[in-house]
Amino acid sequence: MKIINECRIDYKYRFSPQSPEIRKTIFSNIVSTQVIKDTLEIIKSVNKQLTFPFDVLTYTIFIYNITNLDIENIFFKDNIPQNTRFIENSITINNIKLECENPQVGFFIGNLEGGGIIKVAFKVLVLPTCFCNLIENYSTIEYDYIYNVEKPPYRANKMSNKVISRCEKRVFKQILVEENIETCNDICFIENYRYNLQIIETKLINQINSNLGTLLVIGKLSYEINYISDECTRYIDDVFGFSACMIVPIGISLESKEYIKYDIEELSINLINSNNIFLSMSLLLYY
């Protein structure tokens, strides 16, 4: 059905006060709006309402043809939410993998027979820049709508419902790193010290289930300790390594080790005796 609208204006005027009254009517341009009957219904869902960085969200979209007619040339598109990243080759159509496509660019999913259903699913990775934010998402489709068999089809648009996930930050693990440092010189007292901590490698060593895995974090701590011995200032420097295992979202394997952050909650260097220094560090690993 098409709605057609046109404006009409009636008016009158005189060329002079003594001249006869002239009446006229003018018409505007004609505008039309094509009324599209609902032919498709789109229902979208997300597998998690509460998520966290490096988690994987799965979006599932069902497209229903609620008529008895075939719908042709259906084009699917989805603007991936901010602070998430599409996981390549994660798209499936009716559980069949679709490779080398991206929802942000969009892709054709073909035709849909009357009363038929198409299921589209894809995955995104929640990035660590997403903190205490709502992740909102919806999908759109375009398709050919035939309103007159004697005319070319109209390209119609349809939007799904909006789905929301809340992102919260999670702390991984607190570890204690200790080292006993021996010196050849007799130490009177420790004057000062400095240190540098670095995460050098992360590796997912096993997968617990579809959402969680065990991550091995390897780091190193370099230090320089200045101390007084025989009324002279001396120093000792060295590097030692440490490692820790933690349960993490499986999606962390898709990003680099730079996303593992740390805070040194407490670091103490104490003199046990004249030839032994004890270093203790409380370390908080998170993302």
C-alpha positions in Angstrom: 0.0 0.0 0.0 1.2 3.5 -0.8 0.2 6.7 1.0 0.1 9.7 -1.3 -0.1 13.3 0.0 -0.6 16.6 -1.7 -1.3 20.1 -0.3 -3.8 22.5 -1.8 -3.9 26.2 -1.1 -6.8 28.5 -2.0 -6.2 32.2 -2.0 -7.6 35.4 -3.5 -6.0 38.8 -4.4 -6.6 42.1 -6.2 -4.4 44.0 -8.5 -5.7 47.3 -7.1 -8.4 48.3 -4.5 -10.8 49.0 -7.4 -10.1 45.8 -9.4 -12.2 42.7 -9.1 -11.2 39.9 -6.7 -9.3 37.1 -8.2 -9.5 33.6 -6.7 -6.8 31.0 -7.3 -5.8 27.5 -6.2 -2.3 26.0 -6.3 -1.1 22.5 -5.5 2.2 21.3 -3.9 4.3 18.5 -5.2 3.1 15.0 -4.6 4.9 12.9 -1.9 4.4 9.3 -1.4 5.2 6.8 1.4 5.3 3.1 0.8 3.6 1.2 3.7 5.5 -2.1 4.2 3.6 -4.9 5.7 5.7 -6.8 8.3 7.2 -9.8 6.6 10.3 -10.5 8.8 10.7 -10.7 12.5 14.2 -10.4 14.1 15.0 -11.6 17.6 18.4 -11.1 19.0 20.0 -12.5 22.2 23.4 -12.5 24.0 24.7 -15.4 26.0 25.8 -13.3 29.0 24.2 -10.4 30.8 27.3 -9.9 33.0 30.7 -10.0 31.5 34.3 -8.9 32.1 37.4 -8.0 30.0 38.7 -10.8 27.8 35.4 -12.6 28.0 33.8 -13.9 24.8 30.2 -12.9 24.0 28.1 -14.8 21.6 25.3 -13.0 19.7 22.5 -15.1 18.2 20.0 -13.6 15.8 16.9 -15.5 14.6 15.2 -14.1 11.4 11.6 -15.4 10.9 9.6 -15.1 7.7 6.1 -14.5 9.1 4.5 -14.7 5.6 3.9 -17.4 3.1 6.0 -15.6 0.5 9.7 -16.0 -0.2 11.9 -13.1 0.9 14.9 -12.5 -1.3 18.4 -10.9 -1.1 18.6 -10.6 2.7 21.6 -8.6 3.8 22.8 -8.8 7.4 24.8 -6.1 9.2 25.8 -5.5 12.8 27.8 -2.6 14.2 30.1 -4.2 16.8 29.9 -2.4 20.1 32.7 -0.2 21.3 35.3 -1.8 23.4 34.8 -5.1 21.8 36.4 -6.8 18.8 34.9 -9.2 16.3 36.5 -12.7 16.5 37.4 -13.6 12.9 35.7 -16.7 11.3 33.2 -17.0 14.2 30.1 -16.4 12.1 27.7 -19.3 11.6 24.5 -19.3 9.5 22.2 -22.2 10.5 25.2 -23.7 12.4 27.4 -23.7 9.2 30.6 -21.6 9.5 30.9 -18.6 7.2 34.5 -17.6 6.8 36.2 -14.3 5.7 33.1 -12.2 6.5 32.6 -9.4 9.0 29.3 -8.3 10.5 30.4 -4.6 10.5 30.9 -4.7 6.7 27.8 -6.9 6.3 27.1 -10.0 4.2 24.3 -11.6 2.2 22.6 -14.5 3.8 20.4 -15.4 0.8 16.7 -16.0 0.5 14.2 -17.1 3.1 11.1 -19.2 2.1 7.7 -18.5 3.6 7.5 -19.6 7.2 11.3 -20.2 7.3 13.9 -19.4 9.9 17.5 -18.3 9.6 19.9 -18.4 12.6 22.9 -16.1 12.5 25.6 -16.2 15.3 28.9 -14.6 15.8 31.4 -13.9 18.7 33.1 -10.8 20.0 36.0 -10.3 22.5 35.4 -7.9 25.3 38.5 -5.6 25.4 40.2 -4.5 28.7 39.3 -0.8 27.8 35.7 -1.8 28.7 35.2 -1.1 32.4 31.8 -0.9 34.2 30.1 -0.1 30.9 27.0 -1.3 29.3 27.7 -3.2 26.0 24.6 -2.5 23.8 24.1 -4.1 20.5 21.5 -4.6 17.8 21.4 -6.0 14.2 19.9 -4.7 11.0 18.9 -6.5 7.8 17.9 -5.3 4.3 15.8 -7.3 1.9 13.7 -7.0 -1.2 10.0 -6.1 -0.6 7.7 -6.5 -3.6 4.8 -4.1 -3.4 3.9 -4.2 -7.1 4.8 -7.1 -9.3 5.1 -4.7 -12.2 7.7 -2.6 -10.5 11.2 -3.3 -9.1 11.3 -4.4 -5.5 11.6 -1.9 -2.7 14.7 -2.3 -0.5 13.3 -2.5 3.0 15.1 -2.3 6.4 14.4 -4.0 9.6 16.1 -3.7 13.0 16.3 -6.3 15.8 15.7 -5.7 19.5 18.6 -4.3 21.6 20.6 -6.6 23.9 22.7 -5.4 26.8 25.6 -6.9 28.8 27.2 -5.2 31.8 31.0 -5.3 32.0 32.8 -5.5 35.3 36.5 -5.6 36.0 37.9 -8.7 37.8 41.2 -9.1 39.7 43.1 -12.2 38.8 45.5 -13.1 41.6 47.6 -11.9 44.4 51.0 -13.6 44.7 54.0 -13.2 47.1 57.5 -13.1 45.6 60.4 -13.7 47.9 64.2 -13.9 47.4 67.1 -14.4 49.8 70.1 -12.3 48.7 73.6 -13.2 49.9 76.6 -10.8 49.9 80.3 -11.3 50.4 80.7 -8.0 52.3 79.5 -7.3 55.8 76.6 -5.0 55.6 76.2 -2.3 58.2 72.8 -1.0 56.9 70.9 -0.6 53.7 71.0 2.9 52.3 68.5 2.7 49.5 67.3 0.5 46.6 65.5 0.5 43.3 63.8 -2.1 41.3 62.0 -2.8 38.0 59.3 -5.5 37.4 58.4 -6.8 34.0 55.9 -9.3 32.6 57.9 -11.2 29.9 55.5 -13.9 28.8 51.9 -15.2 29.2 50.7 -18.5 27.9 47.4 -20.4 28.1 48.5 -23.8 29.2 45.2 -25.6 29.3 41.5 -25.0 28.8 39.1 -25.9 31.7 35.9 -25.4 29.8 34.5 -23.2 27.0 34.8 -20.1 29.1 37.9 -20.5 31.3 41.5 -21.6 31.1 44.7 -21.6 33.1 47.1 -18.9 32.2 50.8 -19.1 33.0 52.4 -15.6 33.7 56.2 -15.4 33.7 57.9 -12.2 35.0 61.2 -10.9 36.2 62.3 -8.5 38.9 65.6 -6.6 38.6 67.0 -4.7 41.6 69.9 -2.7 42.8 70.5 -2.4 46.5 73.0 0.2 47.9 74.4 -0.5 51.3 77.1 0.7 53.7 80.0 -1.7 54.3 83.3 -0.7 56.0 82.2 2.9 55.8 81.9 2.6 52.0 78.9 2.7 49.8 78.6 -0.5 47.8 75.8 -2.1 45.8 74.5 -5.4 44.6 72.3 -5.9 41.6 70.7 -8.9 40.0 67.6 -10.3 38.3 65.4 -13.2 39.3 62.3 -14.6 37.7 58.9 -15.6 39.0 55.8 -17.3 37.7 52.2 -17.7 38.6 49.2 -19.6 37.3 45.7 -18.2 37.3 42.2 -19.0 36.1 41.3 -16.6 33.3 38.6 -16.1 30.6 39.6 -18.1 27.5 39.5 -14.9 25.3 42.6 -13.6 26.9 44.6 -15.9 24.6 43.5 -13.7 21.7 45.3 -10.6 23.0 48.9 -9.8 23.9 50.7 -10.0 27.3 50.6 -6.2 27.6 47.0 -6.5 28.8 48.1 -8.2 32.0 48.6 -5.4 34.5 50.2 -5.5 37.9 50.4 -3.5 41.1 53.1 -3.9 43.7 51.1 -3.6 46.9 54.1 -3.9 49.1 57.8 -4.4 48.7 60.3 -4.7 51.6 64.0 -5.3 51.7 65.3 -6.2 55.2 68.7 -7.1 56.5 68.6 -10.5 58.2 72.3 -10.5 59.2 75.5 -8.9 58.0 75.6 -11.1 54.8 71.9 -11.8 54.0 69.2 -9.5 52.7 65.6 -10.7 52.4 63.4 -9.3 49.6 59.6 -9.7 49.8 57.1 -8.4 47.3 53.3 -8.6 47.4 52.1 -8.5 43.8 48.6 -8.1 42.4 48.0 -9.3 38.8 44.9 -8.1 37.0 43.6 -7.0 33.6 
